[in-house]
Amino acid sequence: MADLYASYTDLAAREVEGVDYLRRRVPVTGSAWASIAIHGGGIEPGSGEVARAVGAGLMTHYEFTAIRSTGNSDLHVTSTNFDEPVCQGVIASSLGCLSFHGFTGTTGVPETALGGLDTATADRVRTALRQAGFHVTDAARKINGSSPANIANRTTIGAGVQLELSTSLRASFFPDGDLTRAMRDTGRRTATFDRYVAAVRSVFEDRALVSQDSPGSRGLPASISSATL
């Protein structure tokens, strides 16, 4: 189904920040990488929580979060058209990017479908996840993040990694498989969530942080919203 909005610019002209959606940026001084979720909240539930945990203290985090009680899918803007300016600034100032998404997948199959133009890093992520016991596949063409216009690939090296997490995988991250906002906002996570996040972070713990003069620390605003998720 086609997006209701052709871009964030289009969306922002008709939706109300703080009512329909939130934007979240958490900078990490000296970070060379970004961990983002542009379909957080009720769009692709669980993707924002994973991106946030992977990035914590290690990578600059950005999240676009839909917070309506219903109809959050209307706020989906595809990755190649995502022009939210703060996110664009984060990515343009980062050497690399991990972009977390959710896809339906096969019922009952918890899996990660990897894509993006940074195939070397994707291979390292694949290895780490498999060693931690997770099922990883190559993303289908429709969701493989291969376009240079994809937000994940607009980094200083022109490449990033896109991780598509199946519904079953995301459900396994929360008690009772509950992906509702009420559950996600409690902060409760499963051991599976912790194991997944640790596996991804293990790839970057010796390479995500560089000097304070790194591309990831320049020219970004300190705050974009007083609202909390």
C-alpha positions in Angstrom: 0.0 0.0 0.0 1.3 3.4 -0.9 2.3 5.9 1.8 -0.2 8.5 2.7 2.7 11.1 2.8 5.3 11.4 0.1 7.9 12.8 2.6 8.3 14.0 6.1 7.9 17.6 4.8 4.5 16.6 3.6 3.6 14.8 6.8 4.8 17.7 9.1 2.5 20.1 7.2 -0.6 18.1 8.2 0.3 16.3 11.4 1.0 17.7 14.9 4.2 17.0 16.6 3.6 16.0 20.2 0.1 14.8 19.4 0.6 12.5 16.4 4.4 11.9 16.5 7.6 12.6 18.3 11.2 13.1 17.2 14.0 11.9 19.4 17.7 12.5 19.1 20.2 11.4 21.7 23.8 12.4 20.8 26.9 10.5 21.9 30.1 12.6 22.0 32.7 11.2 19.6 30.2 8.8 18.0 31.1 7.8 14.4 27.9 5.7 14.0 24.1 6.3 14.2 21.4 3.9 15.3 18.1 5.0 13.9 14.4 4.0 13.7 12.3 6.1 11.3 9.2 4.0 11.8 9.2 3.8 15.6 6.3 3.8 18.0 3.1 2.4 16.5 4.3 2.2 12.9 6.7 -0.8 13.3 6.5 -1.5 17.0 9.7 -2.5 18.7 12.0 -1.1 16.1 12.5 2.1 18.0 13.2 0.3 21.3 15.9 -1.9 19.7 17.6 1.1 17.9 17.6 3.0 21.2 19.1 0.2 23.2 21.7 -0.6 20.5 22.8 3.0 20.4 22.8 3.7 24.1 26.2 5.4 25.0 27.7 3.9 21.8 26.0 5.6 18.8 24.0 8.7 18.2 20.3 7.7 18.3 17.5 9.1 16.2 13.9 8.0 16.3 10.7 9.1 14.6 7.9 7.8 16.7 4.2 7.6 15.9 2.0 8.1 19.0 -1.6 8.1 17.8 -4.0 5.7 19.5 -4.9 4.3 16.1 -3.8 4.8 12.5 -0.1 5.1 13.1 0.6 3.4 9.8 -0.5 6.6 8.1 2.7 8.2 9.4 5.0 5.8 7.5 7.3 7.5 5.1 9.5 5.2 3.1 13.2 5.3 3.7 14.1 6.7 0.3 11.8 9.7 0.9 12.5 10.4 4.5 13.7 14.0 4.6 13.3 14.9 8.3 16.0 17.4 8.7 17.4 16.4 12.1 17.8 12.8 11.0 19.4 13.9 7.7 21.9 15.9 9.8 22.7 12.9 12.0 23.3 10.6 9.1 25.2 13.1 7.0 27.6 13.5 9.9 28.0 9.8 10.6 30.5 7.4 9.1 28.0 4.6 9.3 24.4 3.8 10.2 22.3 1.0 11.5 18.6 1.5 10.5 16.1 -0.7 12.3 12.7 -1.6 10.8 9.9 -4.0 11.2 8.4 -6.3 8.6 5.7 -8.9 8.8 7.7 -12.0 7.9 6.4 -15.5 8.2 4.1 -16.2 11.1 6.0 -17.7 14.0 9.4 -17.2 12.5 11.6 -14.8 14.4 14.2 -13.5 11.9 16.2 -10.5 10.8 16.5 -9.7 7.1 19.7 -7.7 6.4 20.2 -5.2 3.7 21.9 -1.8 3.0 25.0 -0.9 1.0 27.5 -1.5 3.8 27.7 -5.2 3.1 30.9 -5.7 5.1 29.3 -4.4 8.3 26.1 -6.3 7.5 28.2 -9.5 7.3 29.7 -8.8 10.7 26.2 -8.2 12.2 25.0 -11.4 10.5 27.8 -13.4 12.1 27.3 -11.9 15.6 23.5 -12.5 15.5 23.9 -16.1 14.3 26.4 -16.8 17.0 23.9 -15.5 19.5 21.3 -18.0 18.1 19.3 -15.7 15.9 18.0 -16.5 12.4 19.3 -14.1 9.8 18.5 -13.9 6.1 19.2 -11.6 3.2 16.4 -9.1 2.8 14.1 -9.4 -0.2 14.6 -6.8 -2.9 11.6 -4.8 -1.8 13.1 -4.2 1.7 16.8 -4.6 1.1 17.8 -1.0 1.4 19.9 -1.0 -1.7 19.0 2.5 -3.0 21.6 5.2 -2.4 18.7 7.5 -1.5 17.8 5.3 1.5 18.3 7.3 4.7 20.7 4.5 6.0 23.0 5.0 3.0 23.3 8.8 3.2 26.4 8.6 5.5 29.8 10.0 4.8 30.8 6.7 3.2 27.6 6.5 1.2 26.5 3.2 2.9 24.7 1.8 5.9 23.0 -1.3 7.2 19.3 -1.9 7.2 17.9 -4.5 9.7 14.3 -5.6 9.1 13.0 -7.4 12.2 10.0 -9.8 11.7 6.9 -9.3 13.8 7.6 -12.6 15.6 11.1 -11.5 16.5 9.9 -8.1 17.8 7.2 -9.8 19.8 9.8 -12.0 21.4 11.4 -8.9 22.8 8.5 -8.1 25.1 6.8 -10.0 27.9 3.9 -12.2 26.6 4.7 -11.1 23.1 2.9 -7.8 23.7 3.9 -5.1 21.2 1.4 -2.5 22.5 2.6 0.9 23.5 1.4 0.2 27.0 3.8 -2.6 27.3 6.7 -1.0 25.5 6.4 2.1 27.6 6.8 0.0 30.8 10.5 -0.5 29.9 10.1 -4.3 30.4 12.1 -6.4 28.0 12.8 -10.1 27.7 16.1 -11.9 27.9 15.8 -12.3 24.1 15.8 -8.6 23.7 18.9 -8.2 25.8 20.7 -11.0 23.9 19.8 -9.5 20.5 21.0 -6.0 21.5 24.2 -7.3 23.0 25.0 -9.3 19.8 24.6 -6.2 17.6 26.5 -4.0 20.0 29.4 -6.5 20.1 30.2 -5.6 16.5 30.8 -2.0 17.3 32.1 -1.6 20.8 35.7 -1.2 19.6 34.9 0.9 16.5 31.8 3.1 17.0 33.5 5.8 19.1 36.3 8.0 17.8 37.7 11.3 18.8 35.5 14.3 19.7 36.4 15.7 16.3 34.7 12.8 14.6 32.0 13.4 11.9 29.4 12.1 14.3 30.0 15.0 16.7 29.8 18.0 14.5 27.1 20.5 13.6 24.0 18.9 15.3 21.5 20.6 17.5 21.5 19.6 21.2 17.7 18.9 21.4 14.8 18.6 19.1 11.8 18.0 21.4 10.9 18.3 25.0 8.4 15.5 24.7 9.4 12.0 26.0 8.6 8.7 24.5 
